[in-house]
């Protein structure tokens, strides 16, 4: 039977932060056309920061209703430790704003000029790809940490196995000697001898299973990177 296919990942959710209704509608159409889900529209920096924790991408206009700008909202989002990717939209000639946005932790920016409708889907696609790479790298790093911990446990198990194996072998040899003269033992002694041998066999099997913990199966989580498959 073939392994079940990996479940499809959810479509990234995009929050549009734009106080111009016509511009907001245009951006909604472009986001949907890029295959992403529009999670909602916010008009102020306060609303943007409040809703950013529920989405994957925030498409943030620089000039917003009220006194606070998109950069203020970006500062609030990063100060709160939210993981949404922020794309800042600026007017033509606002390269300084774009540079400051990147400095504050924006993933990208786009200028509202004649190429806006063409470039926005490309910028969105680039940010989605970067997010997926970051997710895969985080998963690979987590697997690496777990593998390192497992290797450390394996070293402890090997050391303990060596420490236990010698006295275990000596005890087994003594029980074998008693077994040779078991007929001289009373029934209760023979039962105790049988039980002791069974318990020793269980301990030996446990040590054998512990010694097999170092068998690993390599799996590719990120292209070109082989990691230990702990589930295997």
C-alpha positions as CSV (number, residue, x, y, z in Angstrom):
1,X,0.0,0.0,0.0
2,X,1.4,3.4,-1.0
3,X,1.9,6.1,1.7
4,X,-0.9,8.7,1.9
5,X,-0.2,11.9,0.1
6,X,0.8,14.9,2.2
7,X,-2.1,17.1,3.0
8,X,-2.4,20.2,1.0
9,X,-1.2,23.3,2.8
10,X,-3.7,26.0,3.5
11,X,-3.8,28.9,1.1
12,X,-1.9,31.9,2.6
13,X,-4.2,34.5,4.1
14,X,-3.6,38.2,3.2
15,X,-4.7,41.2,5.2
16,X,-5.0,44.4,3.0
17,X,-4.3,47.6,4.8
18,X,-5.6,50.4,2.6
19,X,-7.9,53.4,3.4
20,X,-8.9,54.1,-0.2
21,X,-11.9,51.9,-1.2
22,X,-11.1,51.9,-4.9
23,X,-7.4,50.9,-4.2
24,X,-8.5,48.3,-1.7
25,X,-10.8,46.7,-4.2
26,X,-8.1,46.7,-6.9
27,X,-5.7,45.0,-4.4
28,X,-8.3,42.5,-3.4
29,X,-8.7,41.4,-7.1
30,X,-4.9,41.2,-7.6
31,X,-4.5,39.1,-4.4
32,X,-7.3,36.7,-5.4
33,X,-5.9,36.5,-8.9
34,X,-2.5,35.4,-7.4
35,X,-4.3,32.5,-5.8
36,X,-4.2,33.8,-2.2
37,X,-7.1,34.3,0.2
38,X,-8.2,37.8,1.2
39,X,-8.6,37.7,5.0
40,X,-10.0,41.3,5.3
41,X,-9.4,45.0,4.8
42,X,-8.1,47.4,7.5
43,X,-8.0,51.1,7.2
44,X,-5.9,52.2,10.1
45,X,-2.5,51.3,11.6
46,X,-4.3,50.2,14.9
47,X,-6.6,47.8,13.0
48,X,-3.6,46.4,11.0
49,X,-1.6,45.6,14.1
50,X,-4.7,44.1,15.8
51,X,-5.5,41.7,12.9
52,X,-1.9,40.8,11.8
53,X,-1.8,37.9,14.2
54,X,-4.5,36.1,12.2
55,X,-2.9,36.2,8.8
56,X,0.2,35.1,6.9
57,X,0.8,38.3,4.9
58,X,0.0,41.9,5.5
59,X,-0.2,44.1,2.4
60,X,0.4,47.5,4.0
61,X,-0.1,50.9,2.5
62,X,2.1,53.6,3.9
63,X,-0.4,56.4,4.1
64,X,-3.4,55.4,6.2
65,X,-6.5,57.0,7.8
66,X,-5.5,58.7,11.0
67,X,-2.2,60.1,12.2
68,X,-0.3,56.8,12.2
69,X,1.3,55.4,9.1
70,X,2.0,51.9,7.8
71,X,5.5,52.1,9.3
72,X,3.9,52.6,12.7
73,X,1.8,49.6,12.2
74,X,4.9,47.6,11.1
75,X,6.7,48.6,14.3
76,X,3.7,47.4,16.3
77,X,3.6,44.1,14.5
78,X,7.3,43.4,15.0
79,X,7.2,44.6,18.6
80,X,4.4,42.1,19.3
81,X,6.5,39.3,17.8
82,X,3.9,38.5,15.1
83,X,5.2,36.3,12.3
84,X,3.2,37.7,9.4
85,X,5.2,38.8,6.4
86,X,4.6,42.5,5.7
87,X,4.7,44.0,2.2
88,X,4.7,47.8,2.3
89,X,3.0,49.7,-0.6
90,X,4.4,53.2,-1.2
91,X,3.8,56.1,-3.6
92,X,6.3,56.9,-6.4
93,X,9.4,58.7,-5.1
94,X,9.1,57.1,-1.6
95,X,12.3,55.0,-1.8
96,X,13.3,56.3,1.6
97,X,10.1,54.9,3.1
98,X,10.8,51.6,1.4
99,X,14.3,51.4,2.8
100,X,13.0,52.2,6.3
101,X,10.3,49.6,5.9
102,X,12.9,46.9,5.1
103,X,15.0,48.1,8.1
104,X,12.0,47.6,10.4
105,X,11.5,44.1,9.2
106,X,9.3,44.3,6.1
107,X,9.6,41.3,3.8
108,X,9.3,43.4,0.6
109,X,7.9,46.6,-0.8
110,X,6.2,47.7,-3.9
111,X,5.7,51.2,-5.4
112,X,2.3,52.3,-6.7
113,X,3.1,53.3,-10.2
114,X,2.0,52.1,-13.7
115,X,3.6,48.7,-13.1
116,X,1.8,48.1,-9.8
117,X,-0.8,45.6,-11.2
118,X,1.9,43.6,-12.9
119,X,4.4,43.5,-10.1
120,X,2.2,42.9,-7.1
121,X,1.4,39.2,-8.0
122,X,5.1,38.7,-8.5
123,X,6.0,40.2,-5.1
124,X,3.3,38.2,-3.4
125,X,4.6,35.0,-5.1
126,X,8.1,35.7,-4.0
127,X,7.1,36.3,-0.4
128,X,5.0,33.1,-0.3
129,X,8.0,31.1,-1.6
130,X,10.4,32.6,1.0
131,X,7.9,31.8,3.8
132,X,7.7,28.2,2.6
133,X,11.5,27.9,2.6
134,X,11.7,29.4,6.1
135,X,9.1,26.9,7.2
136,X,11.1,24.0,5.8
137,X,14.3,25.2,7.3
138,X,12.7,25.6,10.7
139,X,11.3,22.0,10.5
140,X,14.7,20.7,9.4
141,X,16.4,22.5,12.3
142,X,13.9,21.0,14.8
143,X,14.6,17.5,13.4
144,X,18.3,18.1,13.7
145,X,18.0,19.1,17.4
146,X,15.9,16.0,18.1
147,X,18.4,13.8,16.2
148,X,21.3,15.3,18.3
149,X,19.4,14.6,21.5
150,X,18.7,11.1,20.3
151,X,22.4,10.5,19.5
152,X,23.3,11.7,23.0
153,X,20.8,9.3,24.5
154,X,22.2,6.5,22.3
155,X,25.7,7.1,23.7
156,X,24.4,6.8,27.2
157,X,22.5,3.6,26.3
158,X,25.7,2.0,24.9
159,X,27.7,2.9,28.0
160,X,25.0,1.5,30.3
161,X,24.8,-1.7,28.1
162,X,28.5,-2.3,28.5
163,X,28.3,-1.7,32.3
164,X,25.3,-4.1,32.7
165,X,26.4,-6.8,30.3
166,X,29.4,-8.2,32.3
167,X,27.5,-8.7,35.6
168,X,24.6,-10.0,33.6
169,X,26.8,-12.6,31.8
170,X,28.2,-13.7,35.2
171,X,24.8,-14.1,36.7
172,X,23.6,-16.1,33.7
173,X,26.6,-18.4,34.1
174,X,25.9,-19.0,37.7
175,X,22.3,-19.8,36.9
176,X,23.4,-22.2,34.3
177,X,25.5,-24.0,36.9
178,X,22.5,-24.2,39.2
179,X,20.4,-25.5,36.3
180,X,22.8,-28.5,35.9
181,X,22.1,-29.5,39.5
182,X,18.4,-28.5,39.5
183,X,17.2,-32.0,40.4
184,X,18.8,-31.6,43.8
185,X,16.7,-28.5,44.5
186,X,13.3,-28.6,46.1
187,X,10.3,-27.7,43.8
188,X,10.2,-24.1,45.1
189,X,13.9,-23.7,44.3
190,X,13.4,-25.0,40.8
191,X,10.5,-22.6,40.3
192,X,12.7,-19.7,41.5
193,X,15.5,-20.8,39.2
194,X,13.1,-20.8,36.2
195,X,11.7,-17.4,37.1
196,X,15.2,-15.9,37.5
197,X,16.2,-17.2,34.0
198,X,13.1,-15.7,32.5
199,X,13.8,-12.4,34.1
200,X,17.4,-12.5,32.8
201,X,16.1,-13.3,29.3
202,X,13.8,-10.2,29.5
203,X,16.7,-8.0,30.6
204,X,18.9,-9.3,27.8
205,X,16.2,-8.6,25.2
206,X,15.7,-5.1,26.6
207,X,19.4,-4.4,26.3
208,X,19.3,-5.7,22.7
209,X,16.4,-3.4,21.8
210,X,18.2,-0.4,23.4
211,X,21.3,-1.2,21.4
212,X,19.2,-0.9,18.2
213,X,18.3,2.7,18.9
214,X,21.1,3.9,16.7
215,X,19.5,2.5,13.6
216,X,18.3,5.6,11.7
217,X,16.5,6.2,8.4
218,X,17.5,9.3,6.4
219,X,14.8,11.4,4.9
220,X,15.0,14.5,2.7
221,X,13.1,17.4,4.3
222,X,14.7,20.2,2.3
223,X,16.1,19.6,-1.1
224,X,19.8,18.6,-0.8
225,X,19.6,18.1,3.0
226,X,19.3,14.6,4.6
227,X,17.9,14.4,8.1
228,X,17.1,11.6,10.6
229,X,13.5,10.4,10.3
230,X,12.6,10.0,14.0
231,X,9.1,8.7,13.2
232,X,10.6,5.8,11.3
